[in-house]
Amino acid sequence: MRVTIDIDSNRAFDVLRSWFTLRAITGKDPIGRVSSSGTGAHILVSGLPISQQTAIVIRRVCGDDHARIAFDEESRGKPLQILFDEKHGRRAGIWHSDVEKLIHELCGGRYLEGN
């Protein structure tokens, strides 16, 4: 099972909190990318021996989008934990295994200046 987190924020703190919480819970190193909107991030770990229900609990703890979780809980027979590669003609960023690279791409270095 995989766990995907959609962070609708470009604040470094929000992304870091989700990244390290997911890593602490799963014991696996996440990967992440900037979302296609450019104003948020996708974080992912895979290969977990957990149920879909446990994945939803982890997603809640890690700050996944509430509407996305509700959609997955109500969906029957539809794909779950969807992260769009392209939306409204814009492509998501490349996957990073280094959270600092993800933060730099998302925030453009603003987090380094205290803004």
C-alpha positions in Angstrom: 0.0 0.0 0.0 1.1 3.5 -0.6 0.3 6.7 1.3 0.1 9.9 -0.6 -0.2 13.3 1.0 -1.4 16.4 -0.8 -0.3 19.6 1.0 -2.2 22.7 -0.2 0.4 25.1 1.1 3.7 26.5 0.0 4.9 27.1 3.5 8.1 25.2 4.2 6.9 24.4 7.8 3.8 22.6 6.5 5.7 20.5 4.0 8.5 19.7 6.5 5.9 18.7 9.2 4.1 16.3 6.8 7.4 14.9 5.4 8.9 14.1 8.8 5.7 12.9 10.4 5.2 10.5 7.5 8.8 9.3 7.8 8.4 8.8 11.6 5.2 6.8 11.3 6.2 4.6 8.4 9.9 4.2 8.9 10.4 4.9 5.2 12.0 7.9 3.4 9.3 9.8 1.5 9.6 11.3 -2.0 8.0 14.6 -2.9 7.2 17.0 -5.7 5.7 20.4 -6.2 2.0 20.0 -7.2 0.8 21.1 -10.6 -0.7 24.3 -9.1 2.8 25.3 -8.0 1.3 26.3 -4.6 1.6 22.9 -2.7 3.4 19.6 -2.6 2.8 15.9 -3.0 4.5 13.5 -0.6 4.6 9.7 -1.1 5.8 6.5 0.5 5.0 3.1 -0.9 5.4 -0.6 -0.1 3.7 -0.4 3.3 2.0 -3.5 4.7 -1.1 -1.6 5.9 -4.8 -1.4 5.0 -6.5 1.4 3.2 -8.1 2.4 6.5 -4.7 2.7 8.2 -3.5 4.7 5.2 -6.4 7.2 5.7 -5.5 7.6 9.4 -1.9 8.3 8.5 -3.0 10.8 5.8 -5.1 12.6 8.4 -2.2 12.8 10.9 0.2 14.1 8.2 -2.2 16.9 7.1 -3.5 15.5 3.8 -6.2 17.5 2.1 -9.5 16.9 3.9 -11.7 16.9 0.8 -9.4 14.3 -0.8 -9.6 12.0 2.2 -13.4 12.3 2.2 -13.6 11.5 -1.5 -11.5 8.4 -0.9 -13.7 7.3 2.0 -16.8 7.6 -0.1 -15.4 6.1 -3.3 -16.4 2.6 -4.2 -14.5 0.9 -7.0 -12.7 4.1 -8.1 -9.0 4.8 -7.9 -7.9 6.1 -4.5 -5.1 8.6 -3.4 -5.0 10.3 -6.8 -2.2 12.8 -7.4 -2.5 14.7 -10.7 0.6 14.8 -12.9 -1.1 17.6 -14.9 -4.0 19.9 -14.0 -5.3 22.9 -15.9 -2.5 22.6 -18.4 0.3 22.8 -15.7 2.6 19.9 -14.9 3.7 18.8 -11.4 7.4 19.0 -10.6 9.9 16.2 -10.5 10.0 13.8 -7.6 12.7 14.5 -5.0 14.1 12.2 -2.4 15.7 15.2 -0.6 13.2 17.4 1.3 15.5 20.4 1.0 15.4 20.2 -2.8 11.6 20.0 -2.7 11.4 23.0 -0.3 13.7 25.0 -2.5 11.7 24.3 -5.6 8.4 25.1 -3.8 9.5 28.2 -1.9 12.3 29.5 -4.2 14.6 30.0 -1.3 12.2 32.2 0.7 12.4 29.8 3.7 16.1 30.6 4.0 15.5 34.3 4.4 12.9 34.0 7.2 10.0 35.2 5.0 
